[in-house]
Amino acid sequence: MQQDNQASGRINLDPDSAEDGLAELVMTVIELLRQIVERHAIRRVEGGTLTDEQIEDLGVALMNLEDKMEELKDVFGLEAEDLNIDLGPLGSLM
């Protein structure tokens, strides 16, 4: 998205680019939630509590969600690394 954002690892919310910064922040939160859902789904599959049909439905839903994320990143001009914000001493978000 913007070079200074990538270099600092921070989201730029100055008045001139507030819309871009907000889109980046919202997409970051959505990507984090998508990854959490995906990890939970994998645990359920590995736990053996789902039927074959449920596993298939879950796989299709996760693929569709990932496709939609890629589409939205294209719409907002974002790359995967744009969504990986630096949390300081906690490290990177993803």
Secondary structure, DSSP 8 states (H G I E B T S, - for coil): --HHHHHHTS----GGGHHHHHHHHHHHHHHHHHHHHHHHHHHHHHHT-S-HHHHHHHHHHHHHHHHHHHHHHHHHT--GGGG--B-GGG-B--
